[in-house]
């Protein structure tokens, strides 16, 4: 298949593109200097005859970043999304696969998140703008299918982690942030102070596992009106995650929780029944093994990895 990937040099794309090529696909992954998704994308001859477009480009960060940069996150991601859909309207690929976020689910529920929960309540206030820019794509798939016949699949991944992640504390997600804090403390000594009280529950997905699910979606599915959760179906308390990372980094100091800082949504775990039905049996990498693989990549590259924006 001829596959066009947007966001191919990012955290997800840098793992996805080699895996696609390894499966025999012809992959184009233009960088942002070549294709600026913040502006309408000009048509090109090599964009013709594309079997699938994978949209993995976004402005993103952890919860503190989303809170501080709400308007930038909302405006930039909405422009990026619209320009990708408009390009697909014109070049008519076989399908468009978009990557969403569990942040686009209602933020105040006490059960495992099922695809039918979309649009059933307000998003959590701490990630509202990021989540809404992803929820936009759910509606866009329906609209562009109804109006232009654009086939597509929208995957909703759990919290991602793994090699190539962003480790700057301003932008990092929970696993990368904890890895940086604990490895810094091992090197410099002292206490690790963490946001909230450690009680929130999060579903964590190793980056290569998401890449595999995306590839299966490209290879096996034509169009799905309903989004597909992409995760493990298992939750871990942030306190438990911190303990795993502290142990694997060799940290022996004290961890202090700051309950005056935001916890975020109390629970965010997805029902993956539909994913297993559509994409086949799937054995995700267990958390402890995924953390070990991430540290194996990160520790020799720590100085450079900490600088990547």
C-alpha positions in Angstrom: 0.0 0.0 0.0 1.1 3.6 -0.6 0.7 5.4 2.7 1.0 9.1 3.5 1.9 9.8 7.2 1.6 13.2 8.8 3.5 13.6 12.0 6.0 11.0 10.8 9.0 12.5 12.7 7.1 12.8 16.1 7.0 10.5 19.0 4.4 8.1 17.4 5.5 8.6 13.8 9.1 7.8 14.5 8.1 4.3 15.6 5.2 3.9 13.1 7.0 4.7 9.9 9.7 2.0 10.2 7.1 -0.5 11.2 5.0 0.3 8.2 8.0 0.0 5.9 9.0 -3.3 7.5 5.6 -4.7 6.6 6.2 -3.9 2.9 4.3 -0.6 2.6 5.5 2.4 0.6 5.6 5.3 3.1 5.8 9.0 2.5 6.3 11.1 5.7 6.9 14.7 4.9 8.3 16.8 7.7 6.6 20.1 8.9 9.2 22.1 7.0 8.0 20.5 3.8 4.2 20.4 4.6 3.0 23.0 7.0 -0.3 21.6 8.3 -1.1 25.0 10.0 -1.9 26.2 6.5 -3.9 24.6 3.6 -1.9 21.8 2.1 -1.2 22.3 -1.7 -1.9 19.3 -3.9 1.2 17.4 -5.2 1.5 14.7 -7.8 3.0 12.3 -5.3 -0.2 12.6 -3.2 -2.2 11.0 -5.9 -3.1 7.4 -5.7 -2.6 7.1 -2.0 -4.2 4.1 -0.4 -4.2 5.5 3.1 -3.4 8.7 5.0 -2.4 8.4 8.7 -2.9 11.7 10.6 -0.6 11.6 13.7 0.3 15.3 13.8 -0.6 17.5 16.7 0.5 20.1 19.2 0.4 18.2 22.5 1.8 18.1 26.1 0.9 16.9 29.5 -1.8 18.3 31.7 0.1 21.4 32.9 0.9 22.3 29.3 -2.7 21.9 28.2 -3.8 24.1 31.1 -1.3 26.9 30.4 -1.7 26.9 26.6 -5.3 26.2 26.1 -6.0 28.6 23.2 -2.8 27.6 21.3 -3.6 23.9 21.7 -7.2 24.3 20.6 -6.6 26.7 17.6 -3.5 24.9 16.3 -4.9 21.4 16.4 -8.2 22.4 14.9 -6.3 24.1 12.0 -4.1 21.0 11.5 -7.1 18.7 11.6 -9.1 20.7 9.1 -6.3 21.0 6.7 -5.7 17.2 6.7 -9.4 16.5 6.1 -9.6 19.1 3.4 -6.5 17.6 1.6 -8.1 14.2 1.8 -11.3 15.6 0.3 -9.3 16.7 -2.7 -6.9 13.8 -3.2 -9.4 11.1 -2.2 -7.2 8.5 -0.6 -8.6 5.0 0.1 -9.0 5.9 3.8 -8.0 8.4 6.4 -6.8 7.0 9.8 -6.8 9.6 12.6 -5.3 9.4 16.1 -7.5 10.8 18.9 -7.1 10.8 22.6 -8.9 9.5 25.7 -9.0 13.2 26.8 -11.9 13.6 24.3 -14.2 11.3 26.5 -16.5 12.8 29.1 -14.2 13.6 32.1 -16.5 12.9 35.0 -17.5 9.2 34.7 -16.8 6.3 37.0 -16.8 3.4 34.5 -14.5 2.1 31.8 -14.9 4.4 28.8 -16.8 2.8 25.9 -17.0 4.3 22.4 -20.7 5.1 22.9 -19.8 7.5 25.7 -18.5 10.1 23.2 -20.5 13.3 23.3 -22.4 12.1 26.5 -21.0 14.7 28.9 -18.4 17.5 29.4 -14.7 16.9 29.0 -12.5 17.2 32.1 -11.7 20.9 32.6 -7.9 20.2 32.8 -7.7 18.9 29.3 -10.8 20.4 27.7 -9.2 22.2 24.8 -6.9 19.3 23.8 -9.7 16.8 24.1 -12.1 18.9 22.1 -9.7 19.2 19.2 -9.6 15.4 19.1 -13.4 15.1 19.5 -13.7 17.4 16.5 -12.3 14.6 14.3 -15.0 12.2 15.4 -17.6 14.6 14.0 -15.4 15.4 11.0 -15.2 11.7 10.0 -19.0 11.5 9.9 -19.4 14.8 8.0 -16.8 14.1 5.4 -18.1 10.6 4.9 -21.7 11.8 4.4 -20.8 14.7 2.2 -17.7 13.5 0.2 -17.6 9.7 0.7 -14.3 9.9 2.6 -13.7 6.5 4.3 -11.9 6.6 7.7 -11.1 5.2 11.0 -10.6 7.1 14.3 -8.4 5.4 16.9 -8.5 6.6 20.5 -5.3 5.6 22.3 -4.6 5.4 26.0 -1.8 7.4 27.7 1.3 6.7 25.6 4.9 6.1 26.7 8.1 4.7 25.3 11.3 5.5 23.4 11.3 8.9 21.6 8.8 10.6 24.0 9.1 14.2 25.1 10.9 14.5 28.4 10.8 18.2 29.0 8.7 18.6 32.1 6.6 21.4 30.5 5.3 19.1 27.8 5.8 15.6 29.0 3.0 13.1 29.7 2.9 11.3 33.0 5.3 8.4 32.3 8.0 10.6 30.7 7.7 13.2 33.4 8.1 10.6 36.2 11.1 9.0 34.4 12.8 12.4 34.1 12.1 13.3 37.7 13.3 10.1 39.2 16.4 9.8 37.0 17.3 13.4 37.8 16.9 12.6 41.5 19.1 9.5 41.2 21.9 11.7 39.6 21.5 14.8 41.9 20.0 13.4 45.1 17.1 14.8 46.9 13.4 14.3 47.1 10.9 13.8 44.2 7.8 16.0 44.5 4.8 15.0 42.4 1.5 16.5 41.5 -1.7 15.6 43.3 -2.1 12.7 45.7 -1.2 9.8 43.4 -4.8 8.4 43.4 -5.8 8.9 39.8 -6.0 5.7 37.6 -4.6 5.8 34.1 -4.4 3.3 31.3 -0.9 3.2 29.8 0.0 2.0 26.3 3.5 1.4 25.0 4.1 3.3 21.8 4.9 0.3 19.6 1.7 -1.3 20.6 -0.2 1.7 19.3 1.8 1.6 16.1 0.8 -2.1 15.6 -2.9 -1.2 16.1 -2.7 1.6 13.6 -1.1 -0.8 11.0 -3.8 -3.3 11.6 -6.4 -0.6 11.1 -4.8 0.4 7.8 -4.5 -3.2 6.6 -7.8 -4.6 7.8 -10.5 -1.9 8.0 -12.2 0.2 5.3 -14.5 2.5 7.3 -15.9 2.7 10.8 -18.5 5.2 11.8 -17.7 4.7 15.5 -14.3 5.4 17.0 -12.1 2.5 18.2 -10.4 2.5 21.6 -6.8 1.5 21.4 -5.4 0.4 24.7 -4.9 -2.4 27.3 -8.1 -2.1 29.2 -6.1 -2.1 32.4 -5.7 0.8 34.8 -2.8 1.7 37.1 -2.8 4.2 39.9 -0.3 7.0 39.4 1.2 6.1 42.8 1.8 2.6 41.6 3.4 3.9 38.4 5.7 6.1 40.4 6.7 3.1 42.5 7.6 1.0 39.4 9.7 3.8 37.9 11.4 4.6 41.3 12.4 0.9 41.6 13.6 0.5 38.0 15.7 3.7 38.2 17.3 2.7 41.5 15.8 5.7 43.4 16.1 5.3 47.1 15.0 8.7 48.3 11.6 10.0 49.4 8.6 10.7 47.2 6.3 13.6 48.3 2.9 14.2 46.8 1.5 17.7 46.6 -2.3 17.4 47.0 -2.7 21.2 46.3 -1.8 20.5 42.7 -4.4 19.2 40.2 -5.0 15.4 40.0 -6.9 15.5 36.7 -9.7 13.1 36.0 -9.9 10.5 38.8 -10.1 7.5 36.4 -9.4 7.1 32.7 -9.5 3.4 31.5 -11.1 2.3 28.3 -13.2 -0.7 27.3 -11.2 -2.5 24.5 -13.8 -5.1 23.5 -14.5 -3.4 20.1 -10.8 -3.1 19.4 -10.3 -6.8 19.9 -13.3 -7.7 17.8 -12.2 -5.5 14.8 -8.4 -5.8 15.0 -7.9 -9.3 16.4 -6.2 -10.8 19.5 -3.8 -8.3 21.0 -1.3 -8.8 23.8 0.1 -5.4 25.0 3.5 -5.1 26.5 3.1 -5.3 30.3 3.8 -2.0 32.2 7.0 -3.2 33.9 8.5 -4.5 30.7 7.5 -1.4 28.8 9.1 0.9 31.5 12.3 -1.3 31.3 12.4 -0.9 27.5 11.9 2.8 27.8 14.7 3.3 30.3 17.0 1.1 28.2 16.4 3.6 25.3 16.4 6.8 27.5 19.3 6.4 29.9 22.1 6.4 27.3 20.4 9.4 25.6 19.2 11.3 28.6 20.9 14.6 27.9 19.7 14.8 24.3 16.3 13.3 25.1 15.7 15.9 27.8 16.2 18.7 25.3 13.8 17.5 22.7 10.8 19.8 22.4 
